[in-house]
């Protein structure tokens, strides 16, 4: 018999108080993500499904009372995280918003509620709010059309339903502007747009719950790894510059999800983010803890008090976001200097890189450091400085190297999706493309820019511009054709022949020309992160193909660019040792392109002096711990910790990396702060502070 078929057990009063304490922590987390326009992914472990269902019933009602929208869906074998579009579709259909009837669910009901609140000009109000939160995409276009057609919106409602069901509207309508469909490829961007639109529609934020996730352990190995990979990427990137905003995402499952040969514990990239044991034994689990148990562990006793929710200071949003990310073991998303040690050296390095890039040459830099030493922190500072100088930032992380690093025709779309542009709301290149192709004015401006590039320049960008114009002229919807071409969706399934690789490189150079002309952008910053994955499970032929692609990005082909390769010291040693042989093989391949300059890459890898991220000495670790405490005080106020000095001494010796030290410091301070706000249980109501 399945555990969810068992009759519900009657929880003891101690378990009721424990769950009330967890609800308090979650509500505090919701207030935090709303204040910082941030997002987080949390995991809940329960002994049986009925316990989780009852807990999230209470949490959902409490969140609605505080102004948050709520969406809950069940994870099924045919609707798992490797098919994220199905989950997003059901999130939209199950959505409830504050102030609406409990029976009014779904996106159309949310829009009706907004229209009722703005009876005179719902479209104008929507346009202003959507621009403020950077919401642009299929859902935004369909939402605006729905509001514009109100109250006679049945046809538009049908189009909204068709989009949700996965229908590509552009193919059935023949419009000039582009409207695609909700698919596994577009689902993550749609999820981010969904959260931004909720903010635009006047809601405080969003609580999302994925229940019954233990079903993932019953999937085939390939599907299970795919689902766990999506979850890991959600943990890492939910709070990215263009990701989710004001959102708390829960993944709930029984013990089978977390422990066993088919569980999270067997998938190390996700396990290291979720299955982290706290070093602070406080009375209550504080907000933002990655994993919580829905039943009390051991001899827990609340002592007659429960914590209260306290509004965070909005003026400290950047510091709050850094504290939240540190709770999950993630580096800051923004350059939070107050949590840095040695950033002056980092800034000097950045200044030198950009000085050389300003001379219109291609600059190459190597960044080395052990895992957790601070490479991501350096790349964060690089990104911030690049954006401040109007340089678009393209990131190519070697997370799926065996699948697509050696095939630019496959990873180009991922590069565009992970890019950050120096524009309001920090959109990605694909976000910018959507903004161009979702309106007739945008399509006209894009066509004009392409015509100018095709006729007034030479080289690969001009070749790609002529191809784009030819596609647009043959398609009933120019925006649809341009979105497919510039978004590289038509290349994703192509093989790695020289023809398709050249096509991908040409489209990237066309992007750089378009950004320069339409958005006044300078030469790009290209960050190639996690290059140590070259030596994790790849054969020599796979590594050779990957180096062939790197020969294009790092070989000086892109003028005015600043290319940074981040790699661990051991992997750099291995790469230098075999670079001559492997890159010589690349050079001798008959299908190698002139732009894939393997000889230049070999020289750069061999002779470039790396920028080392040094291990912090004991005194620097002390400084880091105290800076983290000062940052936490900006967010939460001073926390009384009589044992701080002795505890820090132990933490400094136990923490292997600066990142681990920061996570431990935040865990302790958050636990102490949360406990300090406890009040007698008789004065607590779940949906109030």
C-alpha positions in Angstrom: 0.0 0.0 0.0 1.3 3.5 -0.9 2.1 5.7 2.1 -0.3 8.4 0.8 -3.2 5.8 1.1 -2.7 5.3 4.8 -5.2 6.9 7.1 -3.9 10.3 8.5 -2.4 10.0 11.9 -3.4 12.4 14.7 -0.3 14.6 15.3 0.8 15.2 18.8 0.7 18.8 20.1 4.5 18.9 19.9 4.3 18.3 16.1 1.6 21.0 15.8 3.9 23.5 17.4 6.8 22.4 15.3 4.9 22.9 12.1 3.7 26.3 13.3 7.3 27.2 13.9 8.1 26.1 10.3 5.3 28.1 8.9 6.6 31.1 10.8 10.1 30.6 9.2 8.6 30.2 5.8 6.5 33.4 6.1 9.6 35.2 7.2 11.3 33.8 4.1 8.5 35.1 1.9 8.7 38.5 3.4 12.5 38.4 2.8 12.2 37.4 -0.9 9.6 40.0 -1.5 11.7 42.8 0.1 14.8 41.8 -1.9 13.0 40.8 -5.2 14.8 37.5 -4.8 13.9 33.8 -4.9 14.8 30.6 -3.2 14.3 26.8 -3.4 13.5 24.9 -0.2 12.9 21.2 0.4 10.5 19.6 2.9 10.8 16.0 4.1 7.8 14.3 5.7 7.1 10.8 7.0 3.9 10.6 4.9 2.3 12.6 2.1 -0.8 13.5 4.3 1.5 15.4 6.7 2.9 17.5 3.9 -0.5 18.2 2.5 -1.8 19.4 5.8 1.3 21.6 6.4 1.1 23.3 3.0 -2.7 23.8 3.4 -1.9 25.9 6.5 1.1 27.6 4.9 -0.9 28.5 1.8 -3.7 30.2 3.7 -1.2 32.1 5.8 0.7 33.3 2.7 -2.6 34.4 1.0 -3.4 36.4 4.2 -0.1 38.2 3.8 -0.7 39.2 0.1 1.2 36.3 -1.6 -0.2 34.3 -4.5 -0.2 30.5 -4.0 0.2 27.7 -6.5 0.5 24.0 -5.7 0.9 21.0 -8.1 1.7 17.4 -7.7 4.8 15.8 -9.3 3.8 12.8 -11.4 5.8 10.3 -13.4 4.6 11.9 -16.6 5.0 15.4 -15.2 8.4 15.6 -13.5 11.1 18.2 -13.5 12.6 17.0 -16.8 9.2 18.1 -18.3 9.1 21.4 -16.5 6.5 22.8 -18.9 3.9 20.5 -17.5 4.6 21.7 -14.0 4.6 25.4 -15.0 1.3 24.8 -16.9 -0.3 23.4 -13.8 1.1 26.1 -11.6 -0.7 28.7 -13.7 -3.9 26.7 -13.7 -3.9 26.2 -9.9 -2.9 29.7 -9.0 -4.8 31.5 -6.2 -4.4 35.2 -5.4 -5.3 37.3 -2.3 -8.7 38.8 -2.3 -10.2 36.5 -5.0 -12.7 33.8 -4.4 -11.2 30.4 -3.3 -12.9 28.9 -6.4 -11.3 31.5 -8.8 -8.2 29.8 -9.9 -5.9 30.1 -12.9 -4.3 32.9 -14.8 -7.5 34.2 -16.4 -9.0 34.6 -13.0 -5.9 36.6 -11.9 -6.3 38.9 -14.9 -10.0 39.3 -14.1 -9.2 40.3 -10.6 -6.6 42.9 -11.9 -9.2 44.3 -14.4 -11.7 44.7 -11.6 -9.2 46.7 -9.5 -8.4 49.0 -12.5 -11.8 49.4 -14.2 -11.0 52.6 -16.1 -7.7 51.6 -17.7 -6.5 48.1 -17.0 -4.2 48.0 -20.1 -2.4 51.2 -19.3 -1.9 50.0 -15.7 -0.6 46.7 -16.9 1.8 48.3 -19.4 3.3 50.5 -16.7 3.7 47.7 -14.2 5.1 45.2 -16.7 7.7 47.7 -17.8 8.7 48.3 -14.2 9.3 44.6 -13.5 10.8 43.8 -16.8 8.1 41.3 -17.8 8.2 40.5 -21.6 7.3 37.3 -23.3 4.4 35.2 -24.5 2.5 35.3 -21.3 2.8 39.1 -21.1 1.5 39.5 -24.7 -1.4 37.2 -24.1 -2.2 38.9 -20.7 -2.3 42.3 -22.3 -4.5 41.1 -25.1 -6.9 39.5 -22.6 -7.2 42.7 -20.6 -7.6 44.8 -23.8 -10.4 42.5 -25.0 -12.3 42.5 -21.6 -15.1 41.9 -21.0 -15.5 40.1 -24.4 -12.4 38.0 -24.0 -13.5 34.5 -24.8 -11.4 34.3 -28.0 -8.3 35.6 -26.3 -9.0 33.3 -23.4 -9.1 30.4 -25.9 -5.7 31.5 -27.2 -4.3 31.7 -23.6 -5.6 28.1 -23.1 -4.0 27.0 -26.4 -0.6 28.5 -25.3 -0.8 26.7 -22.0 -1.5 23.4 -23.7 1.7 23.7 -25.7 0.3 25.0 -29.0 2.7 27.3 -31.0 0.4 30.1 -31.8 2.6 31.7 -34.4 2.2 28.6 -36.6 -1.5 28.6 -36.5 -2.1 32.4 -36.7 0.5 33.6 -39.3 1.1 36.8 -37.4 4.0 39.2 -38.1 5.0 39.1 -34.4 6.3 36.0 -32.7 4.3 33.9 -30.2 5.8 30.5 -29.4 4.5 27.8 -27.1 5.0 26.6 -23.5 7.6 23.8 -23.9 10.3 22.2 -21.9 12.7 24.5 -23.6 10.8 27.7 -22.8 9.4 26.7 -19.4 12.1 28.1 -17.2 11.9 31.5 -18.8 8.1 31.4 -18.6 8.4 30.6 -14.9 10.5 33.7 -14.4 8.1 35.8 -16.4 5.2 34.4 -14.4 6.7 35.7 -11.1 7.4 39.1 -12.6 3.9 39.4 -13.9 2.5 38.6 -10.5 4.5 41.4 -9.0 3.3 43.7 -11.8 -0.3 42.7 -11.1 0.1 44.0 -7.6 0.8 40.9 -5.5 3.4 40.7 -2.8 5.1 37.6 -4.3 4.5 33.9 -5.0 4.5 30.7 -2.9 5.0 27.6 -5.2 4.7 24.1 -3.9 5.7 20.9 -5.8 4.3 18.0 -3.8 5.0 14.2 -4.0 8.4 14.6 -5.4 9.5 11.2 -4.2 8.0 10.0 -7.5 11.3 11.1 -9.0 13.0 8.1 -7.6 10.8 5.8 -9.7 11.8 7.4 -13.0 14.3 5.8 -15.4 18.0 6.7 -14.7 18.1 9.2 -17.5 14.9 10.9 -16.6 15.8 10.9 -12.9 19.2 12.5 -13.6 17.4 15.0 -15.9 15.0 16.0 -13.1 17.7 16.3 -10.5 19.8 18.4 -12.9 16.8 20.8 -13.4 16.3 21.0 -9.6 20.0 21.7 -9.1 19.9 24.5 -11.7 16.8 25.9 -10.1 18.6 26.1 -6.8 21.6 27.8 -8.3 19.8 30.1 -10.8 16.4 30.9 -9.3 17.8 34.1 -7.9 19.7 35.0 -11.0 19.6 38.5 -12.5 16.7 37.6 -14.8 15.3 34.7 -12.9 12.4 34.4 -10.5 11.5 37.4 -8.3 9.7 37.5 -4.9 9.2 33.7 -5.1 9.6 30.8 -2.6 9.6 27.4 -4.2 9.1 24.3 -2.1 9.9 20.7 -3.2 8.1 18.3 -0.9 8.7 14.5 -0.6 8.9 11.6 1.8 12.2 10.2 3.0 12.6 8.2 -0.2 13.4 11.4 -2.1 16.3 12.2 0.1 18.0 8.9 1.0 18.7 5.8 -1.1 20.5 4.6 -4.2 17.9 6.4 -6.4 17.5 9.5 -4.2 19.1 12.9 -4.0 21.9 11.6 -1.9 23.1 9.6 -4.9 23.2 12.8 -7.1 26.1 14.7 -5.7 25.6 18.1 -7.4 22.1 18.4 -5.8 23.0 16.6 -2.6 25.8 19.1 -1.7 23.2 21.9 -2.0 20.3 20.3 -0.2 21.6 17.7 2.3 23.5 20.1 4.5 23.5 19.5 8.2 23.3 22.7 10.3 26.1 23.3 12.8 23.8 25.4 15.0 21.5 23.6 17.4 18.9 26.3 18.0 15.4 26.0 19.3 13.8 26.6 16.0 14.9 26.1 12.4 15.5 29.6 11.0 14.3 30.9 7.6 16.0 29.9 4.4 17.3 26.6 5.7 17.6 24.4 2.5 16.0 21.3 4.0 13.5 21.0 6.9 11.7 18.0 8.4 8.0 18.4 8.9 8.1 16.4 12.1 10.3 17.4 15.1 13.5 15.5 15.5 14.7 14.3 18.9 13.5 15.8 22.2 12.5 19.2 20.7 10.7 21.5 23.1 9.5 25.0 22.1 9.5 26.1 25.7 6.1 27.7 25.3 7.2 30.3 22.7 7.3 30.5 18.9 9.1 33.1 16.7 7.3 36.0 15.2 7.7 37.3 11.6 9.5 40.7 11.3 9.5 42.9 8.2 13.0 43.2 6.7 14.5 46.6 5.9 14.0 47.3 2.2 16.9 49.7 2.2 19.2 46.7 2.8 17.8 44.6 -0.1 21.2 43.8 -1.6 22.6 42.7 1.8 19.5 40.7 2.5 19.8 38.9 -0.8 23.4 38.1 -0.1 22.5 36.7 3.3 19.8 34.6 1.8 22.1 33.2 -0.9 24.8 32.5 1.7 22.2 30.4 3.6 22.0 28.1 0.6 25.8 28.0 0.1 25.6 30.3 -3.0 27.8 33.3 -3.8 26.2 36.7 -3.9 24.3 37.6 -7.1 25.4 41.2 -6.7 28.8 42.6 -5.9 28.4 42.8 -2.1 31.8 44.2 -1.2 30.9 44.1 2.5 31.2 40.2 2.3 34.4 40.3 0.3 38.0 40.1 1.5 40.8 41.2 -0.9 38.4 42.7 -3.4 40.8 45.6 -4.0 43.1 43.2 -5.8 40.1 42.0 -7.8 39.2 45.5 -8.9 42.8 46.2 -10.0 42.7 43.1 -12.2 39.4 44.0 -13.7 40.6 47.5 -14.5 43.7 46.2 -16.3 41.5 43.7 -18.3 39.1 46.4 -19.5 41.9 48.8 -20.3 43.4 46.3 -22.8 39.9 45.4 -24.2 39.2 49.1 -24.8 42.1 49.1 -27.3 39.8 46.9 -29.5 42.0 43.9 -29.1 40.7 40.6 -27.8 41.8 40.1 -24.2 42.2 36.6 -22.6 42.6 35.9 -18.9 42.8 32.7 -16.8 41.3 32.6 -13.3 42.3 29.8 -11.0 41.3 28.7 -7.6 40.1 25.6 -5.7 36.4 25.0 -5.4 34.8 27.5 -3.0 37.9 29.7 -2.9 36.2 32.7 -4.6 36.3 32.2 -8.3 32.5 32.9 -8.5 33.0 36.0 -6.4 35.6 37.3 -8.9 33.4 36.5 -11.9 30.6 38.4 -10.1 32.7 41.5 -9.8 33.8 41.1 -13.5 30.1 40.9 -14.5 29.2 44.0 -12.5 32.1 46.0 -13.9 31.4 44.8 -17.5 27.7 45.9 -17.2 28.7 49.3 -15.8 30.8 49.8 -18.9 27.9 48.7 -21.2 29.5 45.4 -22.1 27.1 42.4 -22.5 28.1 39.4 -20.5 27.9 35.9 -22.1 28.4 33.0 -19.8 29.3 29.5 -21.0 29.4 27.1 -18.1 30.7 23.7 -18.7 27.9 21.9 -16.9 26.8 19.7 -19.8 30.2 19.6 -21.6 29.8 16.1 -22.9 26.5 17.1 -24.6 27.2 20.4 -26.2 30.5 22.3 -25.5 32.1 20.9 -28.6 29.0 21.8 -30.6 28.4 25.6 -30.8 25.3 25.0 -32.8 23.8 23.4 -29.7 25.1 25.6 -26.9 24.6 28.9 -28.6 21.0 29.1 -27.4 22.1 28.4 -23.9 24.7 31.1 -24.1 22.0 33.6 -25.2 19.7 32.4 -22.5 22.4 32.9 -19.8 23.6 36.2 -21.1 23.2 39.4 -19.1 22.8 42.7 -21.0 23.6 46.2 -19.7 19.9 47.3 -19.8 17.2 47.9 -17.3 16.2 44.7 -15.4 19.4 43.0 -16.8 17.6 40.9 -19.5 19.2 38.0 -21.2 19.8 38.1 -25.0 16.7 35.9 -25.5 14.7 38.2 -23.3 15.8 41.1 -25.6 14.9 39.0 -28.6 11.4 38.4 -27.3 11.0 42.2 -26.7 12.0 42.8 -30.3 9.7 40.2 -31.8 6.6 40.6 -29.7 5.5 43.9 -31.3 5.3 45.1 -34.8 7.4 48.2 -34.0 10.1 46.0 -32.5 10.1 43.7 -35.6 10.4 46.8 -37.9 13.3 48.2 -35.9 15.0 44.8 -36.0 14.6 44.4 -39.7 16.0 47.9 -40.3 19.1 47.1 -38.2 19.6 43.8 -40.1 19.3 45.6 -43.4 21.9 48.1 -42.3 24.3 45.4 -41.1 23.8 43.4 -44.4 24.6 46.4 -46.7 27.1 48.5 -44.8 29.5 46.0 -43.3 31.5 42.9 -44.3 32.4 39.7 -42.6 30.5 37.1 -40.7 27.9 39.4 -39.1 26.9 40.7 -42.6 26.6 37.1 -43.9 24.3 36.2 -41.0 22.2 39.3 -41.4 21.5 38.4 -45.0 20.5 34.9 -44.0 18.1 36.4 -41.4 16.5 38.8 -43.9 16.1 35.9 -46.4 14.3 33.8 -43.7 12.1 36.7 -42.8 11.1 37.4 -46.4 10.0 33.8 -46.9 7.9 33.6 -43.8 4.4 35.0 -43.3 5.4 36.1 -39.8 8.8 38.0 -39.9 9.0 38.1 -36.1 8.6 34.3 -35.9 11.4 33.7 -38.5 13.7 36.1 -36.8 13.1 34.7 -33.4 13.9 31.2 -34.6 17.1 32.4 -36.4 18.5 34.7 -33.8 17.4 32.4 -30.9 19.2 29.5 -32.6 16.4 27.2 -31.9 16.7 25.7 -35.4 20.3 24.8 -34.7 19.8 22.9 -31.4 19.4 19.5 -33.0 22.1 19.9 -35.7 25.2 17.8 -35.9 28.7 19.3 -35.3 29.8 19.7 -38.9 31.9 22.7 -39.9 28.8 24.2 -41.8 26.6 24.3 -38.7 29.5 25.4 -36.4 30.2 28.3 -38.8 26.6 29.2 -38.8 26.5 29.4 -35.0 29.6 31.6 -34.9 28.2 33.9 -37.5 25.0 34.3 -35.6 26.9 35.2 -32.4 28.8 37.9 -34.2 25.5 39.2 -35.6 24.2 39.4 -32.1 27.2 41.6 -31.1 26.5 43.9 -34.0 22.8 44.2 -33.2 23.5 45.0 -29.5 26.0 47.6 -30.5 23.6 49.3 -33.0 20.3 48.9 -31.1 21.4 49.1 -27.5 24.7 51.0 -27.7 26.7 48.1 -26.2 30.4 47.7 -26.3 32.6 44.6 -26.9 31.4 41.6 -24.9 32.7 39.9 -21.7 32.7 36.2 -22.2 32.9 34.1 -19.0 33.8 30.4 -19.5 33.2 28.9 -16.1 33.8 25.4 -14.5 36.4 24.5 -17.1 37.6 21.8 -14.8 34.8 19.7 -16.1 37.0 19.1 -19.1 38.5 16.4 -16.9 35.4 14.8 -15.5 34.3 11.9 -17.5 35.3 13.1 -20.9 37.2 11.1 -23.5 40.1 12.6 -25.4 37.9 13.0 -28.6 35.2 14.8 -26.5 37.8 17.1 -25.0 39.4 17.8 -28.4 36.0 18.8 -29.7 35.5 21.1 -26.7 38.9 22.7 -27.2 38.0 23.3 -30.9 35.1 25.5 -29.7 37.2 27.2 -27.1 39.7 28.0 -29.9 37.0 30.2 -31.3 35.9 32.0 -28.1 39.4 32.3 -26.6 41.5 32.6 -29.8 41.1 36.3 -30.5 38.3 36.1 -33.2 35.9 38.5 -31.4 37.4 42.0 -31.5 37.0 44.2 -28.4 36.0 41.1 -26.3 37.3 40.2 -22.9 37.4 36.4 -22.5 37.9 34.9 -19.0 38.4 31.1 -18.5 37.8 30.0 -14.9 39.4 26.7 -13.9 40.8 24.9 -10.9 44.7 24.7 -10.6 44.9 21.0 -11.0 42.7 21.1 -14.2 44.8 23.9 -15.6 48.0 21.9 -15.1 46.5 18.9 -16.9 45.2 21.2 -19.7 48.6 22.8 -20.2 50.3 19.3 -20.2 48.2 18.0 -23.0 47.2 21.2 -24.8 50.0 20.9 -27.3 49.0 17.4 -28.5 45.2 17.9 -28.4 45.3 21.3 -30.1 47.7 20.1 -32.7 45.2 17.5 -33.5 42.5 20.1 -33.8 44.7 22.2 -36.1 45.2 19.2 -38.4 41.5 18.4 -38.7 40.3 19.0 -42.2 37.0 20.4 -40.9 38.5 23.0 -38.7 37.4 26.6 -39.4 39.8 29.5 -39.8 38.1 31.2 -36.9 38.8 28.2 -34.6 42.4 29.3 -34.0 43.8 26.4 -32.0 47.4 27.7 -32.3 46.4 31.0 -30.6 44.5 29.1 -27.8 47.5 26.9 -27.2 49.8 29.9 -26.8 47.4 31.6 -24.5 46.8 28.6 -22.3 50.5 27.9 -22.1 51.9 31.5 -21.5 49.1 33.5 -19.9 49.8 34.1 -16.3 46.7 33.1 -14.4 44.9 35.4 -11.9 45.0 33.3 -8.8 42.3 33.4 -6.2 44.5 32.8 -3.2 43.4 30.8 -0.2 42.6 33.1 2.6 45.0 33.0 5.5 43.9 32.8 9.2 43.7 36.6 9.6 41.8 37.1 6.4 39.3 34.4 7.4 38.7 36.2 10.7 38.1 39.4 8.8 35.7 37.6 6.5 33.7 36.2 9.4 33.4 39.6 11.0 32.4 41.2 7.7 29.7 38.6 7.2 28.4 39.4 10.8 28.4 43.1 10.0 26.4 42.4 6.8 24.0 40.3 8.7 23.6 43.1 11.3 22.6 45.5 8.4 19.7 43.2 7.7 18.6 41.8 11.1 20.2 44.2 13.6 22.9 43.2 16.1 22.6 39.7 17.3 23.7 38.9 20.9 26.2 36.0 20.8 28.3 35.7 23.9 30.1 32.7 22.5 31.0 34.4 19.2 34.8 34.6 19.7 35.2 31.0 20.7 32.8 29.7 18.1 34.6 31.6 15.3 37.9 30.0 16.3 36.3 26.6 15.8 34.6 27.5 12.6 37.8 28.9 11.1 39.5 25.5 11.7 36.6 23.4 10.5 35.5 25.2 7.3 37.4 23.9 4.3 36.6 26.9 2.1 35.6 30.6 2.5 32.2 29.7 1.1 31.7 27.0 3.7 32.8 29.5 6.4 30.3 32.1 5.2 27.5 29.6 5.2 28.3 28.5 8.8 28.4 32.1 10.0 25.0 32.9 8.4 23.5 29.7 9.7 24.5 30.6 13.3 23.5 34.3 13.2 20.2 33.5 11.5 19.4 30.9 14.1 20.2 33.2 17.0 18.3 36.1 15.5 15.2 33.9 14.8 15.2 32.5 18.3 15.5 36.0 19.8 12.1 36.9 18.2 10.2 34.2 20.0 7.0 35.1 21.8 4.5 33.2 24.0 2.5 30.8 21.8 -0.8 32.2 23.2 -0.1 35.5 21.4 0.6 34.0 18.0 -1.8 33.8 15.1 -0.5 32.0 12.0 -1.4 34.6 9.4 -0.2 37.6 11.4 3.1 38.7 12.8 
